[in-house]
Amino acid sequence: MRNPRSEVCWGTNTTHGGRAHVVLHGSGTGLCGQPVDTRYQDRPTARPVCPDCAISYVAAVFPTEVTAPDLRHEVRLRA
């Protein structure tokens, strides 16, 4: 089984600074599509993770299949 952590690194962008982006090895852009200027093996802890990169990474690593015709859930509350 492949280890998805070994296939990605972290990057930052000076133009759109402030966030750490998840970057595939060999790519110059984050999973969100933003270009990165600097790459890191470990996440730069002073920066929050880009939410678009995080969602793309989780969707790729933990794929799901919708088995129900819709995504509504029945919730019953007791008074």
Backbone bond lengths (Angstrom), bond angles and torsions (degrees), N, CA, C in turn:
res aa  C-N    CA-C-N  psi(-1)  N-CA   C-N-CA  omega(-1)  CA-C   N-CA-C  phi
1 M - - - 1.454 - - 1.533 109.27 -
2 R 1.321 116.81 135.20 1.452 121.74 179.42 1.517 111.31 -71.68
3 N 1.331 115.20 145.90 1.455 120.63 174.80 1.521 107.87 -97.92
4 P 1.347 119.57 108.54 1.463 120.85 -176.19 1.520 113.07 -63.63
5 R 1.335 117.27 -23.34 1.465 118.83 179.33 1.521 111.89 -66.72
6 S 1.318 117.74 -28.23 1.459 120.16 -179.63 1.523 111.86 -78.56
7 E 1.313 118.61 -10.41 1.455 122.54 -177.41 1.526 113.22 -97.58
8 V 1.333 116.55 -4.29 1.462 119.78 -178.72 1.524 110.52 -129.00
9 C 1.329 114.23 158.04 1.453 121.30 171.22 1.526 106.03 -137.07
10 W 1.308 116.74 -171.12 1.456 121.41 -177.28 1.516 109.57 -115.64
11 G 1.305 117.33 151.81 1.452 121.08 177.86 1.519 111.25 -145.11
12 T 1.321 114.46 159.15 1.462 120.63 176.21 1.513 108.46 -129.21
13 N 1.316 114.97 160.66 1.452 122.04 -177.34 1.518 107.38 -131.39
14 T 1.326 117.86 124.42 1.462 120.40 -178.34 1.525 111.87 -71.73
15 T 1.327 117.80 -29.76 1.457 120.53 179.59 1.526 111.31 -70.24
16 H 1.319 116.81 -45.12 1.462 122.44 178.41 1.519 108.07 -111.62
17 G 1.309 117.35 54.61 1.462 123.39 -173.93 1.517 113.24 -65.61
18 G 1.297 113.83 169.33 1.449 119.84 177.26 1.509 114.45 104.65
19 R 1.329 118.92 -15.27 1.460 121.33 -178.26 1.517 110.92 -127.12
20 A 1.318 115.12 148.47 1.457 121.66 173.00 1.520 107.67 -97.22
21 H 1.322 116.71 129.29 1.462 122.33 -177.18 1.522 110.51 -106.74
22 V 1.324 116.31 144.02 1.464 122.04 174.27 1.525 106.97 -83.84
23 V 1.340 116.77 128.28 1.460 122.12 -174.48 1.521 109.06 -126.89
24 L 1.333 117.35 133.29 1.461 121.28 172.55 1.521 108.75 -73.00
25 H 1.342 117.17 142.65 1.455 120.18 177.16 1.527 109.07 -59.07
26 G 1.306 116.40 135.26 1.455 121.18 -179.97 1.520 113.74 87.73
27 S 1.314 117.41 -1.05 1.461 121.21 -179.23 1.523 109.21 -108.97
28 G 1.310 116.60 151.63 1.457 121.78 178.10 1.513 113.09 -104.43
29 T 1.337 116.27 8.19 1.458 120.32 179.80 1.525 110.20 -130.58
30 G 1.323 115.37 154.49 1.455 120.82 174.18 1.516 110.28 -74.22
31 L 1.306 116.16 169.57 1.465 120.05 178.21 1.526 111.54 -62.02
32 C 1.328 116.46 -20.90 1.465 120.73 179.05 1.524 112.31 -82.97
33 G 1.346 117.43 -10.04 1.453 121.00 179.98 1.519 114.11 101.50
34 Q 1.336 118.08 -8.95 1.460 121.12 178.49 1.525 110.36 -74.83
35 P 1.326 118.76 137.43 1.468 120.13 176.01 1.524 109.98 -70.46
36 V 1.326 116.87 149.78 1.458 121.50 177.49 1.520 109.49 -116.44
37 D 1.325 115.95 142.98 1.455 122.18 179.63 1.523 111.85 -97.36
38 T 1.312 116.95 -36.68 1.454 122.30 -175.61 1.521 109.08 -126.57
39 R 1.342 116.51 138.72 1.467 121.37 179.95 1.523 109.80 -113.28
40 Y 1.336 115.14 149.79 1.458 123.03 178.53 1.528 109.05 -136.18
41 Q 1.312 115.99 146.36 1.467 119.68 174.31 1.526 109.94 -72.64
42 D 1.329 116.66 -41.69 1.461 122.47 179.06 1.521 109.61 -107.46
43 R 1.308 115.69 156.70 1.460 120.97 -179.07 1.526 110.91 -65.22
44 P 1.341 117.32 131.55 1.459 119.49 172.99 1.527 109.01 -69.16
45 T 1.307 117.29 110.08 1.468 121.30 -170.28 1.517 113.85 -70.09
46 A 1.320 118.13 -18.17 1.464 119.56 -179.28 1.526 112.01 -77.07
47 R 1.314 117.35 -8.64 1.467 120.80 -177.34 1.525 110.51 -115.98
48 P 1.333 118.06 140.30 1.467 119.78 174.47 1.527 110.35 -71.40
49 V 1.314 116.26 155.13 1.462 121.66 179.25 1.528 108.87 -76.13
50 C 1.315 115.86 137.92 1.463 121.34 175.91 1.533 108.50 -61.47
51 P 1.326 118.88 123.64 1.465 120.08 -177.37 1.522 113.67 -63.41
52 D 1.326 118.04 -34.45 1.471 120.57 178.73 1.522 111.09 -67.31
53 C 1.337 117.01 -39.73 1.463 120.61 176.41 1.526 110.58 -64.70
54 A 1.334 116.39 -42.10 1.461 120.65 -178.70 1.525 111.14 -62.24
55 I 1.307 117.47 -44.17 1.461 121.08 -179.76 1.526 110.43 -65.49
56 S 1.324 117.42 -42.91 1.468 120.81 179.28 1.522 111.22 -63.41
57 Y 1.327 116.72 -40.51 1.468 120.88 179.98 1.526 111.13 -65.51
58 V 1.320 117.28 -47.58 1.465 120.93 -179.32 1.524 110.42 -64.39
59 A 1.326 118.17 -39.64 1.468 120.86 178.70 1.528 111.44 -64.73
60 A 1.343 117.62 -34.30 1.465 120.65 179.57 1.524 111.98 -76.41
61 V 1.327 117.12 -37.94 1.465 121.24 -176.22 1.523 111.64 -79.95
62 F 1.326 116.76 -35.20 1.461 121.65 -177.70 1.528 109.94 -121.20
63 P 1.333 118.22 69.14 1.469 119.37 -178.73 1.527 111.10 -66.33
64 T 1.291 114.78 146.36 1.465 120.02 178.67 1.513 108.76 -126.45
65 E 1.300 114.61 154.11 1.455 120.96 174.72 1.517 108.28 -118.12
66 V 1.302 115.89 133.33 1.452 120.56 178.41 1.522 107.39 -82.30
67 T 1.327 116.49 120.09 1.458 119.77 -179.52 1.523 111.67 -101.82
68 A 1.324 117.84 -22.96 1.455 121.11 179.64 1.524 109.18 -88.79
69 P 1.333 117.89 152.68 1.457 119.87 179.72 1.521 113.07 -65.90
70 D 1.326 117.72 -21.11 1.463 120.48 175.90 1.525 108.49 -144.15
71 L 1.298 116.36 173.32 1.458 120.85 -176.06 1.524 112.67 -104.88
72 R 1.331 117.35 15.84 1.462 119.95 179.19 1.523 109.82 -76.12
73 H 1.294 116.14 142.33 1.460 122.00 177.70 1.525 109.06 -119.29
74 E 1.303 115.35 143.11 1.445 119.80 177.88 1.523 108.64 -88.49
75 V 1.296 115.32 125.62 1.469 121.19 -179.90 1.514 107.74 -121.65
76 R 1.329 115.33 127.41 1.453 120.02 177.54 1.511 108.35 -117.34
77 L 1.313 114.93 126.88 1.463 120.47 178.90 1.516 108.90 -106.85
78 R 1.312 114.93 139.63 1.458 119.32 175.52 1.511 108.94 -98.68
79 A 1.336 115.68 136.07 1.463 120.07 179.92 1.496 110.96 -83.33
